[in-house]
Protein backbone atom coordinates (compact mmCIF):
# COMPACT_ATOMS: atom_id res chain seq x y z
CA UNK A 1 0.00 0.00 0.00
CA UNK A 2 2.83 2.41 0.77
CA UNK A 3 4.35 1.82 -2.67
CA UNK A 4 0.98 2.22 -4.38
CA UNK A 5 -0.12 5.33 -2.49
CA UNK A 6 3.24 7.06 -2.96
CA UNK A 7 2.35 7.61 -6.63
CA UNK A 8 -0.95 9.35 -5.81
CA UNK A 9 -1.37 13.11 -5.57
CA UNK A 10 -3.76 14.50 -2.93
CA UNK A 11 -6.40 14.88 -5.63
CA UNK A 12 -5.86 11.28 -6.79
CA UNK A 13 -6.40 10.07 -3.23
CA UNK A 14 -9.62 12.06 -2.95
CA UNK A 15 -10.93 10.71 -6.26
CA UNK A 16 -10.23 7.10 -5.26
CA UNK A 17 -11.80 7.70 -1.83
CA UNK A 18 -14.93 9.25 -3.36
CA UNK A 19 -15.25 6.33 -5.80
CA UNK A 20 -15.22 3.68 -3.09
CA UNK A 21 -17.36 5.74 -0.70
CA UNK A 22 -20.08 6.03 -3.37
CA UNK A 23 -20.37 2.24 -3.85
CA UNK A 24 -23.34 0.47 -2.28
CA UNK A 25 -22.01 -2.26 0.05
CA UNK A 26 -23.50 -5.73 0.09
CA UNK A 27 -23.73 -8.12 3.00
CA UNK A 28 -21.21 -10.91 2.50
CA UNK A 29 -21.91 -14.60 3.03
CA UNK A 30 -20.92 -15.60 6.54
CA UNK A 31 -17.86 -17.85 6.54
CA UNK A 32 -16.60 -16.78 9.96
CA UNK A 33 -15.33 -19.36 12.43
CA UNK A 34 -16.43 -17.59 15.61
CA UNK A 35 -19.73 -17.23 17.47
CA UNK A 36 -21.58 -14.02 16.45
CA UNK A 37 -23.78 -14.11 19.54
CA UNK A 38 -20.77 -14.08 21.85
CA UNK A 39 -19.18 -11.43 19.66
CA UNK A 40 -22.19 -9.16 20.03
CA UNK A 41 -21.66 -8.99 23.79
CA UNK A 42 -17.99 -8.17 23.25
CA UNK A 43 -18.87 -5.44 20.75
CA UNK A 44 -20.39 -3.16 23.38
CA UNK A 45 -17.00 -1.66 24.20
CA UNK A 46 -16.28 -1.14 20.48
CA UNK A 47 -19.50 0.74 19.77
CA UNK A 48 -18.20 3.93 21.35
CA UNK A 49 -15.85 4.44 18.39
CA UNK A 50 -17.14 2.13 15.65
CA UNK A 51 -20.86 2.69 16.22
CA UNK A 52 -23.78 0.39 16.97
CA UNK A 53 -23.63 -2.71 14.82
CA UNK A 54 -20.30 -1.53 13.44
CA UNK A 55 -21.78 1.47 11.56
CA UNK A 56 -19.39 4.31 12.29
CA UNK A 57 -20.71 7.87 12.52
CA UNK A 58 -17.20 9.29 12.60
CA UNK A 59 -15.78 9.89 9.10
CA UNK A 60 -12.28 9.08 10.39
CA UNK A 61 -13.25 5.76 12.00
CA UNK A 62 -13.70 2.53 10.03
CA UNK A 63 -17.13 0.92 9.82
CA UNK A 64 -16.79 -2.74 10.80
CA UNK A 65 -20.20 -4.00 9.65
CA UNK A 66 -19.92 -6.49 6.81
CA UNK A 67 -16.13 -6.58 6.81
CA UNK A 68 -14.39 -9.86 6.14
CA UNK A 69 -13.98 -11.77 9.41
CA UNK A 70 -10.43 -12.85 8.56
CA UNK A 71 -9.45 -9.27 7.89
CA UNK A 72 -10.95 -8.12 11.20
CA UNK A 73 -9.21 -10.90 13.13
CA UNK A 74 -5.88 -10.17 11.47
CA UNK A 75 -6.17 -6.43 12.14
CA UNK A 76 -7.14 -6.94 15.79
CA UNK A 77 -4.18 -9.30 16.31
CA UNK A 78 -1.88 -6.77 14.65
CA UNK A 79 -3.06 -4.04 17.04
CA UNK A 80 -2.58 -6.37 20.01
CA UNK A 81 0.98 -7.26 18.97
CA UNK A 82 1.93 -3.68 18.12
CA UNK A 83 2.44 -4.32 14.41
CA UNK A 84 -0.31 -1.74 13.83
CA UNK A 85 0.36 1.40 15.85
CA UNK A 86 -2.69 2.95 17.46
CA UNK A 87 -2.85 3.93 21.13
CA UNK A 88 -6.66 3.73 21.21
CA UNK A 89 -6.82 0.22 19.74
CA UNK A 90 -3.81 -1.44 21.38
CA UNK A 91 -5.11 -1.86 24.94
CA UNK A 92 -8.59 -3.18 24.00
CA UNK A 93 -7.08 -5.58 21.46
CA UNK A 94 -4.62 -6.97 24.01
CA UNK A 95 -7.49 -7.66 26.41
CA UNK A 96 -9.11 -10.08 23.93
CA UNK A 97 -8.34 -13.78 23.79
CA UNK A 98 -8.00 -15.58 20.46
CA UNK A 99 -11.54 -16.91 20.92
CA UNK A 100 -12.83 -13.39 21.68
CA UNK A 101 -11.21 -12.09 18.50
CA UNK A 102 -12.83 -14.80 16.38
CA UNK A 103 -16.24 -14.20 17.99
CA UNK A 104 -16.03 -10.42 17.63
CA UNK A 105 -14.93 -10.72 14.01
CA UNK A 106 -17.77 -13.14 13.29
CA UNK A 107 -20.32 -10.73 14.79
CA UNK A 108 -19.23 -7.75 12.70
CA UNK A 109 -18.94 -9.87 9.56
CA UNK A 110 -22.64 -10.80 9.87
CA UNK A 111 -23.88 -7.22 10.32
CA UNK A 112 -25.50 -5.49 7.32
CA UNK A 113 -23.18 -2.78 5.99
CA UNK A 114 -24.37 0.72 5.23
CA UNK A 115 -23.02 3.29 2.78
CA UNK A 116 -21.82 6.48 4.43
CA UNK A 117 -23.49 9.77 3.54
CA UNK A 118 -21.10 10.80 0.81
CA UNK A 119 -21.75 13.28 -1.97
CA UNK A 120 -19.94 13.11 -5.30
CA UNK A 121 -17.48 15.97 -5.78
CA UNK A 122 -19.31 17.11 -8.91
CA UNK A 123 -22.47 17.90 -6.89
CA UNK A 124 -21.53 20.88 -4.72
CA UNK A 125 -25.04 22.14 -3.95
CA UNK A 126 -25.02 20.52 -0.51
CA UNK A 127 -21.97 22.66 0.32
CA UNK A 128 -23.47 25.94 -0.85
CA UNK A 129 -24.72 28.15 1.98
CA UNK A 130 -26.44 31.03 0.20
CA UNK A 131 -26.53 33.40 3.15
CA UNK A 132 -23.69 35.84 2.68
CA UNK A 133 -23.05 35.76 -1.06
CA UNK A 134 -26.67 35.55 -2.18
CA UNK A 135 -28.62 33.10 -4.30
CA UNK A 136 -26.29 31.41 -6.82
CA UNK A 137 -23.55 33.84 -5.80
CA UNK A 138 -25.31 37.08 -6.73
CA UNK A 139 -24.68 39.01 -3.53
CA UNK A 140 -27.22 41.56 -2.32
CA UNK A 141 -25.39 42.26 0.93
CA UNK A 142 -23.30 45.45 1.03
CA UNK A 143 -19.63 44.58 1.44
CA UNK A 144 -19.97 40.97 0.22
CA UNK A 145 -18.54 40.23 -3.24
CA UNK A 146 -20.41 38.61 -6.12
CA UNK A 147 -19.14 35.08 -6.73
CA UNK A 148 -21.31 34.26 -9.73
CA UNK A 149 -19.35 34.25 -12.97
CA UNK A 150 -15.98 34.77 -11.31
CA UNK A 151 -12.93 32.87 -12.54
CA UNK A 152 -12.94 29.32 -11.24
CA UNK A 153 -9.19 29.45 -10.68
CA UNK A 154 -9.49 32.66 -8.67
CA UNK A 155 -12.21 31.20 -6.44
CA UNK A 156 -10.15 28.05 -5.77
CA UNK A 157 -7.08 30.03 -4.76
CA UNK A 158 -9.15 32.43 -2.63
CA UNK A 159 -10.70 29.58 -0.63
CA UNK A 160 -7.30 27.95 -0.17
CA UNK A 161 -5.95 31.24 1.15
CA UNK A 162 -8.81 31.44 3.65
CA UNK A 163 -7.93 27.90 4.71
CA UNK A 164 -4.27 28.63 5.38
CA UNK A 165 -4.82 32.08 6.87
CA UNK A 166 -3.26 34.10 4.03
CA UNK A 167 -6.61 35.85 3.85
CA UNK A 168 -8.10 36.71 7.22
CA UNK A 169 -11.80 36.22 7.88
CA UNK A 170 -13.01 34.15 10.80
CA UNK A 171 -16.24 33.24 8.99
CA UNK A 172 -14.57 32.32 5.71
CA UNK A 173 -11.80 30.37 7.44
CA UNK A 174 -14.39 28.29 9.32
CA UNK A 175 -16.30 27.57 6.10
CA UNK A 176 -13.28 26.80 3.91
CA UNK A 177 -11.30 24.85 6.50
CA UNK A 178 -13.61 21.82 6.35
CA UNK A 179 -13.53 21.52 2.54
CA UNK A 180 -11.29 19.13 0.66
CA UNK A 181 -9.56 20.21 -2.54
CA UNK A 182 -12.14 18.42 -4.69
CA UNK A 183 -14.96 20.10 -2.79
CA UNK A 184 -13.32 23.51 -3.18
CA UNK A 185 -13.01 22.94 -6.92
CA UNK A 186 -16.63 21.81 -7.15
CA UNK A 187 -17.89 24.91 -5.32
CA UNK A 188 -15.70 27.18 -7.45
CA UNK A 189 -16.95 25.54 -10.65
CA UNK A 190 -20.58 25.96 -9.50
CA UNK A 191 -20.22 29.70 -8.94
CA UNK A 192 -18.13 30.21 -12.09
CA UNK A 193 -20.96 28.75 -14.21
CA UNK A 194 -23.70 31.04 -12.88
CA UNK A 195 -25.13 33.68 -15.21
CA UNK A 196 -27.50 36.60 -14.62
CA UNK A 197 -30.29 35.00 -16.69
CA UNK A 198 -30.44 32.04 -14.33
CA UNK A 199 -28.96 29.59 -16.80
CA UNK A 200 -25.69 27.87 -16.05
CA UNK A 201 -22.94 28.13 -18.58
CA UNK A 202 -21.83 24.78 -19.98
CA UNK A 203 -19.07 22.74 -18.44
CA UNK A 204 -16.37 25.21 -17.46
CA UNK A 205 -13.29 25.29 -19.59
CA UNK A 206 -10.25 23.81 -18.00
CA UNK A 207 -8.05 26.55 -16.66
CA UNK A 208 -4.47 26.28 -15.58
CA UNK A 209 -4.47 26.34 -11.80
CA UNK A 210 -2.01 28.84 -10.40
CA UNK A 211 0.37 27.32 -7.92
CA UNK A 212 -0.34 28.10 -4.31
CA UNK A 213 2.58 29.88 -2.66
WONORRA-V463457 format. One record per pair of residues at least 24 apart in sequence whose ideal C-beta (glycine too) atoms are under 10 Angstrom apart, sorted by the first residue. I is the first residue (numbers start at 1). GAP is how many residues later the second one is. D is the distance in Angstrom with one decimal. If there is no record, write none. Layout:
BEGIN
I | GAP | D
I | GAP | D
END
This chain:
BEGIN
9 | 172 | 9.5
10 | 170 | 8.5
10 | 171 | 6.0
10 | 172 | 9.2
11 | 110 | 9.7
11 | 169 | 9.1
11 | 170 | 5.8
11 | 171 | 6.6
11 | 174 | 8.5
13 | 167 | 9.6
13 | 168 | 9.7
13 | 169 | 9.8
14 | 107 | 7.3
14 | 166 | 5.6
14 | 167 | 6.4
14 | 168 | 4.6
14 | 169 | 8.6
14 | 171 | 9.8
15 | 106 | 7.7
15 | 167 | 7.0
17 | 101 | 8.9
17 | 104 | 10.0
17 | 163 | 9.0
17 | 165 | 9.2
18 | 100 | 6.9
18 | 101 | 8.7
18 | 102 | 6.4
18 | 103 | 5.7
18 | 104 | 9.4
18 | 162 | 9.1
18 | 164 | 6.9
18 | 165 | 9.8
19 | 101 | 9.3
20 | 98 | 9.3
21 | 38 | 9.5
21 | 94 | 7.5
21 | 95 | 5.9
21 | 96 | 9.4
21 | 97 | 4.0
21 | 98 | 9.3
21 | 99 | 9.2
22 | 93 | 7.7
22 | 94 | 9.4
22 | 96 | 5.9
22 | 97 | 8.8
22 | 98 | 6.2
22 | 99 | 9.9
23 | 92 | 7.2
23 | 95 | 9.6
24 | 89 | 9.0
24 | 90 | 9.5
24 | 91 | 5.5
25 | 38 | 8.7
25 | 40 | 8.3
25 | 41 | 5.7
25 | 42 | 9.6
25 | 87 | 8.6
25 | 88 | 3.7
25 | 89 | 7.1
25 | 90 | 6.0
25 | 91 | 9.6
26 | 40 | 7.7
26 | 86 | 9.1
26 | 87 | 7.3
27 | 38 | 8.6
27 | 39 | 5.6
27 | 82 | 9.3
27 | 83 | 8.0
27 | 84 | 8.0
27 | 85 | 5.0
27 | 86 | 6.4
28 | 38 | 6.0
28 | 39 | 8.4
28 | 40 | 6.8
28 | 41 | 8.9
28 | 81 | 6.8
28 | 82 | 8.9
28 | 85 | 8.4
29 | 80 | 9.5
29 | 81 | 9.8
30 | 39 | 7.9
30 | 76 | 7.5
30 | 79 | 6.2
30 | 80 | 5.2
31 | 37 | 8.6
31 | 38 | 7.0
31 | 39 | 8.4
31 | 75 | 9.4
31 | 78 | 8.0
32 | 36 | 8.8
32 | 37 | 3.6
32 | 38 | 8.1
32 | 40 | 8.8
32 | 41 | 8.6
32 | 70 | 7.3
32 | 71 | 8.8
32 | 72 | 9.9
32 | 73 | 6.1
32 | 74 | 3.5
32 | 75 | 8.3
32 | 76 | 9.0
32 | 77 | 4.8
32 | 78 | 7.1
33 | 36 | 7.3
33 | 37 | 8.9
33 | 40 | 8.6
33 | 66 | 9.9
33 | 69 | 5.4
33 | 70 | 9.1
33 | 72 | 8.4
33 | 73 | 6.8
34 | 35 | 7.1
34 | 38 | 9.8
34 | 39 | 8.1
34 | 64 | 9.8
34 | 65 | 7.3
34 | 66 | 8.6
34 | 67 | 7.8
34 | 68 | 3.3
34 | 69 | 4.0
34 | 70 | 7.2
34 | 71 | 5.9
34 | 72 | 3.4
34 | 73 | 7.5
34 | 75 | 8.7
34 | 76 | 9.9
35 | 64 | 8.5
35 | 67 | 7.8
35 | 68 | 4.8
35 | 69 | 9.7
35 | 71 | 6.3
35 | 72 | 8.2
36 | 33 | 9.5
36 | 67 | 7.2
36 | 68 | 9.2
36 | 69 | 9.3
36 | 70 | 4.7
36 | 71 | 4.4
36 | 72 | 8.6
36 | 73 | 7.8
36 | 74 | 4.9
36 | 75 | 8.7
37 | 66 | 8.1
37 | 69 | 9.0
37 | 70 | 7.7
37 | 73 | 9.9
38 | 61 | 8.1
38 | 62 | 8.0
38 | 64 | 9.1
38 | 65 | 4.1
38 | 66 | 8.3
38 | 68 | 8.3
38 | 69 | 7.7
39 | 30 | 9.5
39 | 33 | 9.8
39 | 60 | 10.0
39 | 61 | 8.0
39 | 62 | 9.2
39 | 63 | 8.0
39 | 64 | 3.8
39 | 65 | 4.4
39 | 66 | 7.0
39 | 67 | 5.2
39 | 68 | 2.8
39 | 69 | 7.1
39 | 70 | 8.9
39 | 71 | 8.5
39 | 72 | 9.8
40 | 63 | 8.6
40 | 64 | 8.8
40 | 66 | 9.5
40 | 67 | 5.0
40 | 68 | 9.4
40 | 70 | 9.2
40 | 71 | 9.2
41 | 59 | 9.9
41 | 62 | 8.5
41 | 63 | 9.3
41 | 66 | 8.7
42 | 50 | 9.9
42 | 53 | 9.9
42 | 54 | 7.4
42 | 57 | 10.0
42 | 58 | 5.7
42 | 59 | 9.0
42 | 61 | 6.2
42 | 62 | 4.8
42 | 63 | 10.0
42 | 65 | 7.3
43 | 60 | 9.3
43 | 61 | 6.2
43 | 64 | 5.6
43 | 65 | 7.0
43 | 68 | 9.0
45 | 47 | 6.4
45 | 50 | 8.8
45 | 51 | 9.8
45 | 59 | 9.8
46 | 30 | 10.0
46 | 43 | 9.8
46 | 46 | 7.5
46 | 58 | 7.4
46 | 61 | 9.5
46 | 62 | 8.3
49 | 39 | 7.0
49 | 40 | 8.7
49 | 43 | 9.3
50 | 58 | 8.2
51 | 63 | 9.5
52 | 59 | 9.5
53 | 54 | 9.1
53 | 55 | 8.3
53 | 57 | 9.9
53 | 58 | 4.8
53 | 59 | 7.8
53 | 60 | 9.5
53 | 61 | 8.6
54 | 53 | 8.1
54 | 54 | 4.6
54 | 55 | 9.2
54 | 56 | 9.8
54 | 57 | 5.0
54 | 58 | 9.4
54 | 59 | 8.1
54 | 60 | 9.2
55 | 56 | 7.8
55 | 57 | 8.8
55 | 58 | 7.8
55 | 59 | 5.1
55 | 61 | 8.8
56 | 58 | 9.5
56 | 60 | 8.0
57 | 59 | 9.1
57 | 60 | 9.7
59 | 57 | 7.2
59 | 58 | 9.3
59 | 59 | 9.0
61 | 27 | 9.5
63 | 45 | 9.1
63 | 48 | 9.3
63 | 50 | 6.8
63 | 51 | 7.2
63 | 52 | 9.4
63 | 53 | 7.2
64 | 40 | 9.0
64 | 41 | 8.8
64 | 43 | 8.9
64 | 44 | 4.1
64 | 45 | 8.6
64 | 47 | 7.5
64 | 49 | 9.1
65 | 42 | 9.6
65 | 43 | 6.1
65 | 44 | 8.6
65 | 45 | 8.9
65 | 46 | 3.9
65 | 47 | 6.4
65 | 48 | 4.7
65 | 49 | 6.6
66 | 42 | 7.7
66 | 43 | 7.0
66 | 44 | 8.3
66 | 45 | 6.1
66 | 46 | 6.5
66 | 47 | 3.2
66 | 48 | 8.4
67 | 38 | 8.2
67 | 41 | 6.0
67 | 42 | 6.3
67 | 44 | 8.9
67 | 46 | 7.9
68 | 37 | 8.5
68 | 40 | 9.6
68 | 41 | 6.5
69 | 32 | 9.8
69 | 33 | 7.8
69 | 34 | 9.9
69 | 35 | 9.2
69 | 36 | 4.2
69 | 37 | 5.5
69 | 38 | 9.0
69 | 39 | 7.5
69 | 40 | 3.9
69 | 41 | 8.5
70 | 32 | 9.9
70 | 35 | 7.5
70 | 39 | 8.7
71 | 34 | 8.2
71 | 38 | 8.9
72 | 29 | 8.1
72 | 30 | 9.5
72 | 32 | 7.3
72 | 33 | 3.9
72 | 34 | 8.7
72 | 35 | 9.3
72 | 36 | 5.8
72 | 37 | 6.7
73 | 25 | 8.7
73 | 28 | 5.2
73 | 29 | 6.2
73 | 30 | 9.9
73 | 31 | 8.3
73 | 32 | 4.4
73 | 33 | 8.9
73 | 36 | 9.5
74 | 27 | 9.4
74 | 31 | 8.9
75 | 26 | 9.7
75 | 30 | 9.0
76 | 24 | 9.0
76 | 25 | 5.0
76 | 26 | 9.6
76 | 28 | 7.1
76 | 29 | 7.0
77 | 24 | 6.5
77 | 28 | 9.9
119 | 64 | 8.7
119 | 67 | 9.1
120 | 62 | 9.3
120 | 66 | 8.6
121 | 59 | 8.0
121 | 60 | 9.2
121 | 61 | 4.0
121 | 62 | 6.3
121 | 63 | 9.6
121 | 64 | 7.4
121 | 65 | 5.0
121 | 66 | 9.8
121 | 68 | 9.7
122 | 60 | 8.9
122 | 63 | 9.5
122 | 64 | 6.1
122 | 67 | 8.3
122 | 68 | 9.5
123 | 63 | 7.3
123 | 67 | 9.2
124 | 55 | 9.6
124 | 58 | 9.6
124 | 59 | 6.9
124 | 60 | 9.2
124 | 61 | 8.8
124 | 62 | 3.8
124 | 63 | 4.7
124 | 64 | 8.6
124 | 65 | 7.3
124 | 66 | 4.7
124 | 67 | 8.9
125 | 61 | 9.3
125 | 62 | 9.4
125 | 65 | 7.2
126 | 57 | 9.7
126 | 60 | 10.0
127 | 48 | 9.0
127 | 51 | 9.3
127 | 52 | 7.0
127 | 56 | 6.0
127 | 57 | 9.2
127 | 59 | 7.2
127 | 60 | 5.5
127 | 63 | 8.4
128 | 58 | 9.7
128 | 59 | 6.8
128 | 62 | 6.6
128 | 63 | 8.4
129 | 46 | 7.2
131 | 40 | 9.9
132 | 39 | 7.4
132 | 40 | 8.8
132 | 43 | 9.0
133 | 58 | 8.0
135 | 59 | 9.3
135 | 63 | 9.7
136 | 54 | 8.4
136 | 55 | 7.7
136 | 57 | 9.3
136 | 58 | 4.6
136 | 59 | 8.9
136 | 60 | 9.6
136 | 62 | 7.8
136 | 64 | 8.8
137 | 50 | 9.8
137 | 53 | 8.0
137 | 54 | 4.4
137 | 55 | 8.9
137 | 56 | 9.6
137 | 57 | 5.2
138 | 53 | 9.8
138 | 56 | 7.3
138 | 57 | 9.9
138 | 58 | 7.4
138 | 60 | 9.8
146 | 45 | 9.1
146 | 48 | 9.3
147 | 40 | 9.0
147 | 41 | 8.7
147 | 43 | 9.1
147 | 44 | 4.2
147 | 45 | 8.4
147 | 47 | 7.8
148 | 42 | 9.5
148 | 43 | 5.8
148 | 44 | 8.3
148 | 45 | 8.6
148 | 46 | 3.7
148 | 47 | 7.4
148 | 48 | 7.6
149 | 42 | 7.7
149 | 43 | 6.8
149 | 44 | 8.2
149 | 45 | 5.9
149 | 46 | 6.5
149 | 47 | 7.8
149 | 52 | 8.2
150 | 38 | 8.3
150 | 41 | 6.3
150 | 42 | 6.2
150 | 44 | 9.1
151 | 37 | 8.6
151 | 40 | 9.9
151 | 41 | 6.6
151 | 53 | 9.6
151 | 56 | 7.1
152 | 33 | 7.7
152 | 35 | 9.7
152 | 36 | 4.7
152 | 37 | 5.5
152 | 38 | 9.3
152 | 39 | 8.0
152 | 40 | 3.9
152 | 41 | 8.5
152 | 52 | 5.5
152 | 53 | 8.7
152 | 54 | 9.2
152 | 55 | 5.9
152 | 57 | 8.9
153 | 32 | 9.8
153 | 35 | 7.8
153 | 39 | 8.7
153 | 51 | 9.9
153 | 53 | 9.9
153 | 54 | 4.7
153 | 55 | 7.3
153 | 56 | 5.7
153 | 57 | 6.1
154 | 34 | 8.2
154 | 38 | 8.7
154 | 53 | 9.3
154 | 56 | 8.7
155 | 29 | 8.2
155 | 30 | 9.0
155 | 32 | 7.4
155 | 33 | 3.7
155 | 34 | 8.5
155 | 35 | 9.3
155 | 36 | 6.0
155 | 37 | 6.5
156 | 25 | 8.4
156 | 28 | 5.7
156 | 29 | 5.8
156 | 31 | 8.7
156 | 32 | 4.6
156 | 33 | 8.8
156 | 36 | 9.5
156 | 51 | 9.2
156 | 53 | 6.6
156 | 54 | 8.7
156 | 56 | 9.0
157 | 27 | 9.5
157 | 31 | 9.0
157 | 52 | 7.9
157 | 53 | 6.0
157 | 54 | 9.3
157 | 55 | 6.5
157 | 56 | 9.7
158 | 26 | 9.5
158 | 30 | 8.5
159 | 24 | 9.3
159 | 25 | 4.9
159 | 26 | 9.3
159 | 28 | 7.3
159 | 29 | 7.0
160 | 24 | 6.8
160 | 52 | 5.5
161 | 51 | 7.9
161 | 52 | 9.7
163 | 49 | 9.8
164 | 48 | 8.1
166 | 46 | 8.9
166 | 47 | 8.7
185 | 24 | 8.7
END
